Amino acid sequence: MFGPKHGAELWVYIGATAAAFVAVFAVLHWLPVRFKRWLVVVCAFLGGLFYSLEYYLPAKHRWFPGGENPLSPLVIPMGNAVAVVSGFALALGLINLGLVHGRNIARARPGWYNSVAFFVALISMIVFGLWQSYVPDAARAAGLGLSGRQVHRVYDVLFNGLFQPLGATLFSVLAFYIASAAFRAFRIRTAEAAFMMVSAFIVMLGQVPVGQWLTQGLPTSVGNPLHYLRVENAANWLYSTWSMAGVRAVDFGIAVGALAMALRVWLSLERGSFFEVRESKK
């Protein structure tokens, strides 16, 4: 059932799947809200239960039919199903963005030209991104007279010439805000804060030519102990040794928080507007 299909059998499966989805969504549309809520809870629990059992149960055991974990062959079909759901979520996000920016343009709200730029950028990246992936270099683009090589050039200009520089600009602006906030919030009141300030100062000096110029007279040979007093070497040692312990601690805390959030979603303990009981107005 989950194997690859070809020819007429493939089109039969596509038509049956589309009809099944239409029927399911029609039924879901007419279900009361409380039934939808329990359906979401059950589906979320079963999905999490499947991956949990498949991971924790042994790959082979004499109690299993055939001696192997019966859930392992279903991992790929479940992954495909998750990809399909993710595609629907992406499409829903695009629809919401289109509605929001479409209202801005239709009502001529302040900054409506930014919404126009959004649509132009979205459509251009989708068209040329798919075009350069599926049009061969030697083929001619139908109707526009663009070769595949020209399509690749347009995509390169859009992605490497516009998107990446804009992303770098955004992060550089955020870096100034972060540095300004850190300067206002940081106060040297304890020995730990003073140690942190000195360490940060050394690391920043090691990243710029001025810091390397200050200790350029020290030896560069690894065998000489004074070699480790060069600013770039001290900064690298602080960044790769001392700072890495803090990074691992942060990563560990993030992992614990992600596990707690996953359990809340899996067991439907997380609450939001969809799960709240709305009282009817009298």
ChimeraX attribute file (.defattr): number of C-alpha atoms within 10 A of each C-alpha:
attribute: neighborCount
match mode: 1-to-1
recipient: residues
	/A:1	5
	/A:2	7
	/A:3	5
	/A:4	7
	/A:5	13
	/A:6	9
	/A:7	7
	/A:8	9
	/A:9	11
	/A:10	12
	/A:11	12
	/A:12	13
	/A:13	14
	/A:14	13
	/A:15	12
	/A:16	12
	/A:17	12
	/A:18	12
	/A:19	12
	/A:20	12
	/A:21	12
	/A:22	12
	/A:23	12
	/A:24	11
	/A:25	12
	/A:26	11
	/A:27	10
	/A:28	14
	/A:29	11
	/A:30	9
	/A:31	12
	/A:32	9
	/A:33	14
	/A:34	11
	/A:35	11
	/A:36	16
	/A:37	14
	/A:38	13
	/A:39	13
	/A:40	13
	/A:41	17
	/A:42	15
	/A:43	12
	/A:44	15
	/A:45	16
	/A:46	14
	/A:47	13
	/A:48	16
	/A:49	14
	/A:50	15
	/A:51	15
	/A:52	11
	/A:53	13
	/A:54	17
	/A:55	13
	/A:56	8
	/A:57	13
	/A:58	11
	/A:59	14
	/A:60	13
	/A:61	12
	/A:62	9
	/A:63	9
	/A:64	12
	/A:65	10
	/A:66	10
	/A:67	11
	/A:68	15
	/A:69	19
	/A:70	14
	/A:71	14
	/A:72	15
	/A:73	11
	/A:74	14
	/A:75	13
	/A:76	11
	/A:77	12
	/A:78	14
	/A:79	11
	/A:80	12
	/A:81	12
	/A:82	13
	/A:83	12
	/A:84	12
	/A:85	12
	/A:86	12
	/A:87	12
	/A:88	12
	/A:89	12
	/A:90	12
	/A:91	12
	/A:92	12
	/A:93	12
	/A:94	13
	/A:95	11
	/A:96	12
	/A:97	15
	/A:98	16
	/A:99	12
	/A:100	12
	/A:101	20
	/A:102	16
	/A:103	14
	/A:104	18
	/A:105	17
	/A:106	9
	/A:107	10
	/A:108	11
	/A:109	12
	/A:110	9
	/A:111	10
	/A:112	17
	/A:113	14
	/A:114	13
	/A:115	19
	/A:116	15
	/A:117	12
	/A:118	15
	/A:119	16
	/A:120	11
	/A:121	15
	/A:122	13
	/A:123	12
	/A:124	15
	/A:125	17
	/A:126	11
	/A:127	13
	/A:128	19
	/A:129	18
	/A:130	12
	/A:131	16
	/A:132	20
	/A:133	12
	/A:134	10
	/A:135	17
	/A:136	15
	/A:137	16
	/A:138	9
	/A:139	12
	/A:140	16
	/A:141	16
	/A:142	8
	/A:143	6
	/A:144	7
	/A:145	10
	/A:146	13
	/A:147	18
	/A:148	20
	/A:149	16
	/A:150	15
	/A:151	22
	/A:152	19
	/A:153	14
	/A:154	18
	/A:155	22
	/A:156	16
	/A:157	13
	/A:158	17
	/A:159	15
	/A:160	12
	/A:161	12
	/A:162	13
	/A:163	15
	/A:164	13
	/A:165	12
	/A:166	13
	/A:167	10
	/A:168	11
	/A:169	12
	/A:170	11
	/A:171	12
	/A:172	12
	/A:173	10
	/A:174	12
	/A:175	12
	/A:176	11
	/A:177	12
	/A:178	12
	/A:179	11
	/A:180	11
	/A:181	11
	/A:182	11
	/A:183	10
	/A:184	9
	/A:185	8
	/A:186	10
	/A:187	11
	/A:188	11
	/A:189	8
	/A:190	9
	/A:191	9
	/A:192	9
	/A:193	13
	/A:194	13
	/A:195	12
	/A:196	13
	/A:197	15
	/A:198	11
	/A:199	18
	/A:200	15
	/A:201	13
	/A:202	20
	/A:203	21
	/A:204	14
	/A:205	19
	/A:206	20
	/A:207	14
	/A:208	12
	/A:209	10
	/A:210	12
	/A:211	19
	/A:212	16
	/A:213	14
	/A:214	12
	/A:215	14
	/A:216	13
	/A:217	9
	/A:218	15
	/A:219	15
	/A:220	15
	/A:221	10
	/A:222	9
	/A:223	9
	/A:224	10
	/A:225	11
	/A:226	12
	/A:227	17
	/A:228	19
	/A:229	14
	/A:230	20
	/A:231	25
	/A:232	24
	/A:233	17
	/A:234	18
	/A:235	23
	/A:236	17
	/A:237	15
	/A:238	16
	/A:239	16
	/A:240	12
	/A:241	11
	/A:242	12
	/A:243	14
	/A:244	13
	/A:245	12
	/A:246	11
	/A:247	12
	/A:248	11
	/A:249	12
	/A:250	12
	/A:251	12
	/A:252	12
	/A:253	12
	/A:254	12
	/A:255	12
	/A:256	12
	/A:257	12
	/A:258	12
	/A:259	12
	/A:260	12
	/A:261	14
	/A:262	15
	/A:263	15
	/A:264	13
	/A:265	16
	/A:266	19
	/A:267	16
	/A:268	16
	/A:269	13
	/A:270	12
	/A:271	10
	/A:272	8
	/A:273	7
	/A:274	11
	/A:275	17
	/A:276	9
	/A:277	10
	/A:278	8
	/A:279	6
	/A:280	5
	/A:281	4
	/A:282	3
